[in-house]
């Protein structure tokens, strides 16, 4: 019955969100409804809602994104000088995943993982 999940994350500034995801991570814009933004890349879609008063230090938005070529994806981000989370470099986890993490401009945690 369930077919897909599309996470919804807060954004303070739509232009900053667009710049990070479109220019740095290679997503494309799917739809812009003013205070609501939808982006996509490959087979995933992320929704954003405007939250101008969000304190990034108090934001716990998180998304776990599966990939089928984590080494290539990780290297492409390093090549673009994208900051990897200091506690989230590419590593093999005890739960059988190779993963890494980064933060977007609003402190939403993006973790990318691949089964090993």
N, C-alpha and C positions, 0 to 999 in steps of 0.2 A: 504494500500500500504506500509506504513512504518512498519517495523517489530522489529527493535532493534536499540539502540544507544550504541556506544562504545566510551567513552570519551578518548581524547588524552591529556596527560599531559607531561610537560617538566621534564627531569631528567638531573642532572649534572654528576652523577656517577652511571653507571648501577649496579655495585656491591652493592652500598649502597641502591639503590632502590630495588634490588632483596632481599637483607637481610631484609629490613623492611617489605616488602609485603609477602615474602615467609616464613621467619622464625618467624616473629612477628604476622602477620595477617592471616597466614594460606592459602594464595593464592598458586597456582601452576603456573609454567611457561608453557605457551602455545607455544610461539615461541620467538626466539632470532635471530634477523637479524643484529647483530652488533650495529648499532646506533638506532635500533628500537626494542622495547621489548613489548611482549604481555603477560599479566598474567590473570588468571581467578580464580574465586571461586564461587561455586554454579552456579547461572544463570547469573553472570555478568563477563564482560571482560573489562580490562582497558589497553589501549595502552600508551606507553611512547616513546617519541622521545628525542634523545640526544641534550642537550643544555648546553654545557660545561661552557659557559660564563654567564649563568643565575645568577642573583643576587636574592637570595631567598627573600630578603626584598622587591623586586619589582615584585614578582611572585603572581599573583592573580588566579592561577589555582584552580578550585573548582569542586567537584563532589558531587551530592546528591544521596545516595544509600539507597534504600528501603530495609527493613528487616521485617521478620514476627515474630521475637522474640528478640526485642531490649534489653530487660532486661538481657537475657542470653548472648547476644553478648557483651553488655557493661561490664557485670561482668567478662566474659572471658578475656577481654582486661585488666581490672583492675588486675585480677589474674596474668597476664603476665607483670605487671608493665608498660604497655603502657601509655604514657603521654596523657591525655585528654586535649584538648584545654582549657586554663584557662577561656575563655568566653563561653565554650561549654559543660558544664557537662550535664548529662542526665536530661532532664526537659520537661514538657509539654508546647508546644508553643500555642499562640492564634489561629494559623491556623489549629489546630486540629491534630498536630503531636507530638509524643514523640520522642525526638531526642537528639543527642550529636555529638560533632565534635572532630577531631584530625588533626594534621599536619604531613605530611610525611617529609622525610629528605630535600626536596626541597621547603618546605612551601606550597605544594598543600594542600588545605583544603578538608578533607573528612568529610562529614556530613552524619550520618546514621539516618534514620527516619522510624517511623511506625505510621500508622493512629490509632487514638484512638476512 
